[in-house]
């Protein structure tokens, strides 16, 4: 996941496949949710399969702000995966 470049996003399923764990998108979500505060991993670059932000509470705002700071347009909590999806 650390390899997702600035200005790009991946889905939870993408990260699972890249890690050699196909069909384990929920596991990726659980790992990201358990990251300690201040983690340097770019968790904000990981989205749901439809490009929507999956966090709750103020996490959606934080994630959207971080993505927008990287030049990624977020509309109604969603990113255009066709435009911003990382393809290694």
N, C-alpha and C positions, 0 to 999 in steps of 0.2 A: 504494500500500500504506500509506503514511503516513496515509491518510484513514480506515482502519479504526478505529472508535472504541473506546475502552476498554470492556471488558465484552462485546465482540463478536469474532467470528472470521470468517475467510474461508478458502476452499480455495486451493491453488496454482492450480487451474483458474480460480477466480473472479478472482484477481489477474491472471492472463494475459488473461482476457476484458476486464477493466476497463482494461488497458493496451493494448487493441486487438490482442492477440496470441492469438487463440483457438487451442486445441490446443497451447499451448506451456507447459503446467504444469511440465514438467521444466526448462525454461529458467528459470522463476521459482525453482525449487528450487536450481538451480545459482547463481543470483545471490544468493539468501539465504545459501547456504553459504559464499559468498566475501566476505560482509560483514566488515569489520574488527571486531576486538574493541572493544567500547564504542560500536558504532553505535547511533544513536538511533532507527532505524527499528524499528517494532514487529513484528519478525520472529516473535515468539512467538505472534502472533495468526493465523498462517497454518498450516493443517493439511492433511492428506491428504483426498481426496474423501470418505472414509468417516468423517471427524472424528478420526482417530487422529493422534497426534504422530508425526512421521516422523524426528526426529533420533535419532542414535545416542549411545552412551556416556552421559555425564552431561547431555547436552543435553535429554534427555527430562525429567529431573528439574527442570532449570532452567526449561524451557518450562512444565511443569505448575505449578510454583511461581508463575511470573509470571502465568499464567492464573488460578490460584486467588486470587491477590492482587487480581485485578480482578473477583472474584465469579463466575468461571466454574468450574463443577464439572467436575473431570476424574476419570473412573473408569476404572481399568485402562488409562491412557494414551489415553483417548478422550473427546471432547466431544460433547454432543448438539447436532448442527447445526440441528435443527428449532427449538431454543430460542435458540441463540446466534449463528447465522449472520447476518452483516451483509447487509442488502438496501438498497443505496443508492437 
